[in-house]
Structures are given as C-alpha cells and as structure tokens.
Amino acid sequence: MKNNYAALEYAGDDFFVAVTPSGHAQVLDIKGERSAASGPLELLLVALGGCTAADVISVLHKKREQVTAYRVEVRGERREEHPRSFRRFEVRHIVRGKGVSEKAVAQAIQLSSEKYCGVAATVRPTAEIVTSYEIQEEPA
C-alpha cells in the first residue's frame, strides 16, 4: 500500500514546511499578499494540472504521437461565500508536435478526465471541470 501521509510543520511568520508522502519538502506561504511561496489553493491548481498532464502525455506516448512540447494551463474560479471553494476549473491542453492526431488528443483528455485522474475525481463532486485543447503543428 502506498504511503498517503503528509506532514506540515509551522515554520513561523505564516510559513509551513510540508513533507509529501514521497519525502519531498514544499514550503507554503499562508500570508497571501506576501506570496513568498505557493499557497494551498495554488497547489490544488497545480495538482489538477499535474494529474491530468501525466495521464495525457502517457496516453499520447503510448499512441506513438510525435509530441515535441506540451503545456497545461489551469484556471480556477472560486465562490464568493466562505469557505470560497472552487466552483469551476478550466483546464487547457496545448500540444505541439508533428502530425499529432486530434482524435488521439481528445481521447487522451477524456481518459484522464473520466478514468485516471484522481485529483479530478476528487474535486468533480463540488466543482465543474471544463477542458479544452489546442494542437500546434511543429514547423518542418
């Protein structure tokens, strides 16, 4: 069974040092206006993007698509009322490559969204997730 235990230690001055289950340290800054390190909600955007990006690039590699660059952009919209949770995420996949199949990209995103991405599955009950993609042809 995989270790799913994270620990956060208060480091003073509104900083925490988090240690992930894999043992990596991550500094969090909970004084939002200072922005000296990532905040918890920023990391949720990164988690969603990273989860789906890992799935999509893996599927595209398995389909032998010639991807030369890949970027995921995640925008979150929060509710006005507290606890100001996210109500919507917009996830945009930008794939660059040589002759990359639109069908393959769409399938990879759908598989991630509906089957593989645990972060999406976790947030989906309370937030809408809207995905889009763009394919850029690599010049010859």
Contact map, one row per residue, 1 for C-alpha under 8 A:
11100000000000000000000000000000000000000000000000000000000000000000000000000000000000000000000000000000000000000000000000000000000000000000
11110000000000000000000000000000000000000000000000000000000000000000000000000000000000000000000000000000000000000000000000000000000000000000
11111000000000000000110000000000000000000000000000000000000000000000000000000000000000000000000000000000000000000000000000000000000000000000
01111100000000000000100000000000000000000000000000000000000000000000000000000000000000000000000000000000000000000000000000000000000000000000
00111110000000000001100000000000000000000000000000000000000000000000000000000000000000000000000000000000000000000000000000000000000000000000
00011111000000000111100000000000000000000000000000000000000000000000000000000000000000000000000000000000000000000000000000000000000000000000
00001111100000000111000000000000000000000000000000000000000000000000000000000000000000000000000000000000000000000000000000000000000000000000
00000111110000011110000000000000000000000000000000000000000000000000000000000000000000000000000000000000000000000000000000000000000000000000
00000011111000011100000000000000000000000000000000000000000000000000000000000000000000000000000000000000000000000000000000000000000000000000
00000001111101111000000000000000000000000000000000000000000000000000000000000000000000000000000000000000000000000000000000000000000000000000
00000000111111111000000000000000000000000000000000000000000000000000000000000000000000000000000000000000000000000000000000000000000000000000
00000000011111110000000000000000000000000000000000000000000000000000000000000000000000000000000000000000000000000000000000000000000000000000
00000000001111100000000000000000000000000000000000000000000000000000000000000000000000000000000000000000000000000000000000000000000000000000
00000000011111110000000000001110000000000000000000000000000000000000000000000000000000000000000000000000000000000000000000000000000000000000
00000000011111111000000000111110000000000000000000000000000000000000000000000000000000000000000000000000000000000000000000000000000000000000
00000001111101111100000000111100000000000000000000000000000000000000000000000000000000000000000000000000000000000000000000000000000000000000
00000001111000111110000011110000000000000000000000000000000000000000000000000000000000000000000000000000000000000000000000000000000000000000
00000111100000011111000011110000000000000000000000000000000000000000000000000000000000000000000000000000000000000000000000000000000000000000
00000111000000001111111111000000000000000000000000000000000000000000000000000000000000000000000000000000000000000000000000000000000000000000
00001110000000000111111111000000000000000000000000000000000000000000000000000000000000000000000000000000000000000000000000000000000000000000
00111100000000000011111100000000000000000000000000000000000000000000000000000000000000000000000000000000000000000000000000000000000000000000
00100000000000000011111100000000000000000000000000000000000000000000000000000000000000000000000000000000000000000000000000000000000000000000
00000000000000000011111110000000000000000000000000000000000000000000000000000000000000000000000000000000000000000000000000000000000000000000
00000000000000000011111111000000000000000000000000000000000000000000000000000000000000000000000000000000000000000000000000000000000000000000
00000000000000001111001111100000000000000000000000000000000000000000000000000000000000000000000000000000000000000000000000000000000000000000
00000000000000001111000111110000000000000000000000000000000000000000000000000000000000000000000000000000000000000000000000000000000000000000
00000000000000111100000011111000000011000000000000000000000000000000000000000000000000000000000000000000000000000000000000000000000000000000
00000000000000111100000001111100000011110000000000000000000000000000000000000000000000000000000000000000000000000000000000000000000000000000
00000000000001110000000000111111011111100000000000000000000000000000000000000000000000000000000000000000000000000000000000000000000000000000
00000000000001110000000000011111000000110000000000000000000000000000000000000000000000000000000000000000000000000000000000000000000000000000
00000000000001100000000000001111111000000000000000000000000000000000000000000000000000000000000000000000000000000000000000000000000000000000
00000000000000000000000000001111111000100000000000000000000000000000000000000000000000000000000000000000000000000000000000000000000000000000
00000000000000000000000000000011111000000000000000000000000000000000000000000000000000000000000000000000000000000000000000000000000000000000
00000000000000000000000000001011111100000000000000000000000000000000000000000000000000000000000000000000000000000000000000000000000000000000
00000000000000000000000000001011111111100000000000000000000000000000000000000000000000000000000000000000000000000000000000000000000000000000
00000000000000000000000000001000011111000000000000000000000000000000000000000000000000000000000000000000000000000000000000000000000000000000
00000000000000000000000000111000001111100000000000000000000000000000000000000000000000000000000000000000000000000000000000000000000000000000
00000000000000000000000000111000001111110110000000000000000000000000000000000000000000000000000000000000000000000000000000000000000000000000
00000000000000000000000000011101001011111110000000000000000000000000000000000000000000000000000000000000000000000000000000000000000000000000
00000000000000000000000000010100000001111111000000000000000000000000000000000000000000000000000000000000000000000000000000000000000000000000
00000000000000000000000000000000000000111111100000000000000000000000000000000000000000000000000000000000000000000000000000000000000000000000
00000000000000000000000000000000000001111111110000000000000000000000000000000000000000000000000000000000000000000000000000000000000000000000
00000000000000000000000000000000000001111111111000000000000000000000000000000000000000000000000000000000000000000000000000000000000000000000
00000000000000000000000000000000000000011111111100000000000000000000000000000000000000000000000000000000000000000000000000000000000000000000
00000000000000000000000000000000000000001111111110000000000000000000000001110000000000000000000000000000000000000000000000000000000000000000
00000000000000000000000000000000000000000111111111000000000000000000000001000000000000000000000000000000000000000000000000000000000000000000
00000000000000000000000000000000000000000011111111100000000000000000000000000000000000000000000000000000000000000000001000000000000000000000
00000000000000000000000000000000000000000001111111110000000000000000000001000000000000000000000000000000000000000000001100000000000000000000
00000000000000000000000000000000000000000000111111111000000000000000000111000000000000000010000000000000000000000000000000000000000000000000
00000000000000000000000000000000000000000000011111111100000000000000000000000000000000000000000000000000000000000000000000000000000000000000
00000000000000000000000000000000000000000000001111111110000000000000000000000000000000000000000000000000000000000000111100000000000000000000
00000000000000000000000000000000000000000000000111111111000000000000000000000000000000000000000000000000000010011000100100000000000000000000
00000000000000000000000000000000000000000000000011111111100000000000001100000000000000000000000000000000000000000000000000000000000000000000
00000000000000000000000000000000000000000000000001111111110000000000000000000000000000000000000000000000000000000000000000000000000000000000
00000000000000000000000000000000000000000000000000111111111000000000000000000000000000000000000000000000000110110001100000000000000000000000
00000000000000000000000000000000000000000000000000011111111100000000000000000000000000000000000000000000100110110000000000000000000000000000
00000000000000000000000000000000000000000000000000001111111110000000010000000000000000000000000000000000000100000000000000000000000000000000
00000000000000000000000000000000000000000000000000000111111111000000000000000000000000000000000000000000000000000000000000000000000000000000
00000000000000000000000000000000000000000000000000000011111111100000000000000000000000000000000000000000000100000000000000000000000000000000
00000000000000000000000000000000000000000000000000000001111111111010000000000000000000000000000000000001100100000000000000000000000000000000
00000000000000000000000000000000000000000000000000000000111111111110000000000000000000000000000000000000000000000000000000000000000000000000
00000000000000000000000000000000000000000000000000000000011111111000000000000000000000000000000000000000000000000000000000000000000000000000
00000000000000000000000000000000000000000000000000000000001111111000000000000000000000000000000000000001000000000000000000000000000000000000
00000000000000000000000000000000000000000000000000000000000111111100000000000000000000000000000000000000000000000000000000000000000000000000
00000000000000000000000000000000000000000000000000000000000111111110000000000000000000000000000011111001000000000000000000000000000000000000
00000000000000000000000000000000000000000000000000000000000010011111000000000000000000000000000011110000000000000000000000000000000000000000
00000000000000000000000000000000000000000000000000000000000110001111110000000000000000000000001111010000000000000000000000000000000000000000
00000000000000000000000000000000000000000000000000000000000000000111110000000000000000000000001111000000000000000000000000000000000000000100
00000000000000000000000000000000000000000000000000000000000000000011111000000000000000000000001110000000000000000000000000000000000000000000
00000000000000000000000000000000000000000000000000000000100000000011111100000000000000000000111100000000000000000000000000000000000000000000
00000000000000000000000000000000000000000000000000001000000000000000111110000000000000000000111000000000000000000000000000000000000000000000
00000000000000000000000000000000000000000000000010001000000000000000011111000000000000000011110000000000000000000000000000000000000000000000
00000000000000000000000000000000000000000000000010000000000000000000001111100000000000000111100000000000000000000000000000000000000000000000
00000000000000000000000000000000000000000000110110000000000000000000000111110000000000001111000000000000000000000000000000000000000000000000
00000000000000000000000000000000000000000000100000000000000000000000000011111000000000001110000000000000000000000000000000000000000000000000
00000000000000000000000000000000000000000000100000000000000000000000000001111100000001111100000000000000000000000000000000000000000000000000
00000000000000000000000000000000000000000000000000000000000000000000000000111110000001111000000000000000000000000000000000000000000000000000
00000000000000000000000000000000000000000000000000000000000000000000000000011111000111110000000000000000000000000000000000000000000000000000
00000000000000000000000000000000000000000000000000000000000000000000000000001111111111100000000000000000000000000000000000000000000000000000
00000000000000000000000000000000000000000000000000000000000000000000000000000111110100000000000000000000000000000000000000000000000000000000
00000000000000000000000000000000000000000000000000000000000000000000000000000011111100000000000000000000000000000000000000000000000000000000
00000000000000000000000000000000000000000000000000000000000000000000000000000011111110000000000000000000000000000000000000000000000000000000
00000000000000000000000000000000000000000000000000000000000000000000000000000010111110000000000000000000000000000000000000000000000000000000
00000000000000000000000000000000000000000000000000000000000000000000000000000111111111000000000000000000000000000000000000000000000000000000
00000000000000000000000000000000000000000000000000000000000000000000000000000110011111100000000000000000000000000000000000000000000000000000
00000000000000000000000000000000000000000000000000000000000000000000000000011110000111111000000000000000000000000000000000000110000000000000
00000000000000000000000000000000000000000000000000000000000000000000000000011110000011111000000000000000000000000000000000000111000000000000
00000000000000000000000000000000000000000000000000000000000000000000000000011100000001111100000000000000000000000000000000000011110000000000
00000000000000000000000000000000000000000000000000000000000000000000000001111000000001111110000000000000000000000000000000000011110000000000
00000000000000000000000000000000000000000000000000000000000000000000000011110000000000011111000000000000000000000000000000000000111100000000
00000000000000000000000000000000000000000000000010000000000000000000000111100000000000001111100000000000000000000000000000000000111100000000
00000000000000000000000000000000000000000000000000000000000000000000000111000000000000000111110000000000000000000000000000000000001111000000
00000000000000000000000000000000000000000000000000000000000000000000011110000000000000000011111000000000000000000000000000000000001111000000
00000000000000000000000000000000000000000000000000000000000000000000011100000000000000000001111100000000000000000000000000000000000011110000
00000000000000000000000000000000000000000000000000000000000000000011111000000000000000000000111110000000000000000000000000000000000011110000
00000000000000000000000000000000000000000000000000000000000000000011110000000000000000000000011111010000000000000000000000000000000000111100
00000000000000000000000000000000000000000000000000000000000000001111100000000000000000000000001111110000000000000000000000000000000000111100
00000000000000000000000000000000000000000000000000000000000000001111000000000000000000000000000111110000000000000000000000000000000000001110
00000000000000000000000000000000000000000000000000000000000000001100000000000000000000000000000011111000000000000000000000000000000000001000
00000000000000000000000000000000000000000000000000000000000000001110000000000000000000000000000111111101100000000000000000000000000000101000
00000000000000000000000000000000000000000000000000000000000000001000000000000000000000000000000000111111100000000000000000000000000000000000
00000000000000000000000000000000000000000000000000000000000000000000000000000000000000000000000000011111110000000000000000000000000000100000
00000000000000000000000000000000000000000000000000000000000000000000000000000000000000000000000000001111111000000000000000000000000000000000
00000000000000000000000000000000000000000000000000000000000100101000000000000000000000000000000000011111111100000000000000000000000000000000
00000000000000000000000000000000000000000000000000000001000100000000000000000000000000000000000000011111111110000000000000000000000010000000
00000000000000000000000000000000000000000000000000000000000000000000000000000000000000000000000000000111111111000000000000000000000010000000
00000000000000000000000000000000000000000000000000000000000000000000000000000000000000000000000000000011111111100000000000000000000000000000
00000000000000000000000000000000000000000000000000000011101100000000000000000000000000000000000000000001111111110000000000000000000000000000
00000000000000000000000000000000000000000000000000010011000000000000000000000000000000000000000000000000111111111000000000000000001000000000
00000000000000000000000000000000000000000000000000000000000000000000000000000000000000000000000000000000011111111110000000000000000000000000
00000000000000000000000000000000000000000000000000000011000000000000000000000000000000000000000000000000001111111111000000000000000000000000
00000000000000000000000000000000000000000000000000010011000000000000000000000000000000000000000000000000000111111111100000000000000000000000
00000000000000000000000000000000000000000000000000010000000000000000000000000000000000000000000000000000000011111111100110000000000000000000
00000000000000000000000000000000000000000000000000000000000000000000000000000000000000000000000000000000000001111111100010000000000000000000
00000000000000000000000000000000000000000000000000000000000000000000000000000000000000000000000000000000000001111111100000000000000000000000
00000000000000000000000000000000000000000000000000000010000000000000000000000000000000000000000000000000000000111111110000000000000000000000
00000000000000000000000000000000000000000000000000110010000000000000000000000000000000000000000000000000000000011111111110000000000000000000
00000000000000000000000000000000000000000000000000100000000000000000000000000000000000000000000000000000000000000001111111000000000000000000
00000000000000000000000000000000000000000000001100100000000000000000000000000000000000000000000000000000000000000000111111100000000000000000
00000000000000000000000000000000000000000000000100110000000000000000000000000000000000000000000000000000000000001000111111110000100000000000
00000000000000000000000000000000000000000000000000000000000000000000000000000000000000000000000000000000000000001100111111111000000000000000
00000000000000000000000000000000000000000000000000000000000000000000000000000000000000000000000000000000000000000000011111111000000000000000
00000000000000000000000000000000000000000000000000000000000000000000000000000000000000000000000000000000000000000000001111111110000000000000
00000000000000000000000000000000000000000000000000000000000000000000000000000000000000000000000000000000000000000000000111111111100000000000
00000000000000000000000000000000000000000000000000000000000000000000000000000000000000000000000000000000000000000000000011111111000000000000
00000000000000000000000000000000000000000000000000000000000000000000000000000000000001100000000000000000000000000000000000111111000000000000
00000000000000000000000000000000000000000000000000000000000000000000000000000000000001111000000000000000000000000000000000111111100000000000
00000000000000000000000000000000000000000000000000000000000000000000000000000000000000111000000000000000000000000000000000011111110000000000
00000000000000000000000000000000000000000000000000000000000000000000000000000000000000011110000000000000000000000000000100010011111000000000
00000000000000000000000000000000000000000000000000000000000000000000000000000000000000011110000000000000000000000000000000000001111100000000
00000000000000000000000000000000000000000000000000000000000000000000000000000000000000000111100000000000000010000000000000000000111110000000
00000000000000000000000000000000000000000000000000000000000000000000000000000000000000000111100000000000000000000000000000000000011111000000
00000000000000000000000000000000000000000000000000000000000000000000000000000000000000000001111000000000110000000000000000000000001111100000
00000000000000000000000000000000000000000000000000000000000000000000000000000000000000000001111000000000000000000000000000000000000111110000
00000000000000000000000000000000000000000000000000000000000000000000000000000000000000000000011110010100000000000000000000000000000011111000
00000000000000000000000000000000000000000000000000000000000000000000000000000000000000000000011110000000000000000000000000000000000001111100
00000000000000000000000000000000000000000000000000000000000000000000000000000000000000000000000111110000000000000000000000000000000000111110
00000000000000000000000000000000000000000000000000000000000000000001000000000000000000000000000111000000000000000000000000000000000000011111
00000000000000000000000000000000000000000000000000000000000000000000000000000000000000000000000001000000000000000000000000000000000000001111
00000000000000000000000000000000000000000000000000000000000000000000000000000000000000000000000000000000000000000000000000000000000000000111
